[in-house]
Amino acid sequence: MYKNIEKQTMLNLKDLVEYQEGQVVSKTLVQNDYVSMTIFSFDKGEEISTHAAGGDAMVTVLEGKGRFTVADDVFYLEAGQTLIMPKDIPHAVYGEEKFKMQLVVSY
């Protein structure tokens, strides 16, 4: 089920992706019909533009600070904070500063 990750090894999720200047970097850890789990890093000022997901999307910020727009609401999340973005509701993600997050989408 898990891919791109060592099993039976202690790790920090934020260490699974590095920052790259001017980019959003992602590493998918799980992808199937029921769940998707991806770790992202955002350089400051980088974004994922407005889109909607086919499942509820739960983000947890691992490091730094990001801005999450869900419909007409704006949320600023820092390390350790979590937000659930509902299925089929347009949302966007923006790097207020360099930040890393875990995304889990359940279908």
N, C-alpha and C positions, 0 to 999 in steps of 0.2 A: 504494500500500500504506500509506504513512504519511499521517496526517491530523492536523489541529490543530497543525501544526508547520511552520516554514519549512525549506525544503530548500536545500542548498548554502549554508548559513550556520553559522558556529561558534556554539555555545551551551552553556550549562550546564543540565543536566537539572533541577537543583534550582530554577532560576529560572522553570520553566514553570508552576508552581503557587504561589500565595500562601497564607499562613496566614489562616484566618478563625476568629475567636473562637467556641469551642464547636462546631466542625465538623471533619469530614473532607472534604477537597476532592480531587477527582481529575480527571485529564485523560488520556483515552485517545489513544494515539499510533498503535496498530496493533490491529486486531481482524479476524480471519478464522478459518477452520476449523483452522488449524495453530498460530497464536500470537496472544497478546494482550499488549500492552505498555501499562502505565498508570503515570503519575507521581501520587503521593499526597502530601498534606500533612495532618498530624494536629495539632490543638491539644492541649496538655497535658491528659491525662485522657480524651481521646476514643478511641473504639475501633471496630473492626469485629468484631462478635461471632462466636462459633464457627460455622464452616461448613466445607464440604469443596469442593475444586475438582475439575473434570473432567480436569485435567492437572497435571503437576508445576509448582509455583509457585516461582520463584526471586525472592527479594527482595534488593535492595541498598539499604542505608541511605545516603542522600545527605547528610543533615544531621541533627544531634541524636541522640536515643536512643529506641529503641522496644523493647517487650517482645513477643515472639512465642511463643505457646503452640502446640505441635504435639503432639497426643495428650496424653500426660502430661509432656512435656518443656517446660521454659521456657528461652528464649534471650533475652539482652539484647544487642542489636546497636547499634553506633555507626557513624558515618560511615565508609564504605569497607568495611564488613563485609557479607557475603552469606550467606544461608541458603536451602536448598532444602526446601520443604515438599512431601512426596510426594502424588501424586494420591490422592484419596479418603480421605485422613487428615484428621480434623477439626483445624482450626487457628483461631487468633484473633490479632488485632493490637491493641496498646494503646500509646498515647502516654505514655511515662514522662515525657517533656518534649515540647515542640514538636519534631516531626521530619518529615523528608521521605524518601520511598523510591521506588524504581523496582520495579515488579512485572512480571515476564515469566512468562506461563503458556504452556507448550508442550503441545499436545494430541496 
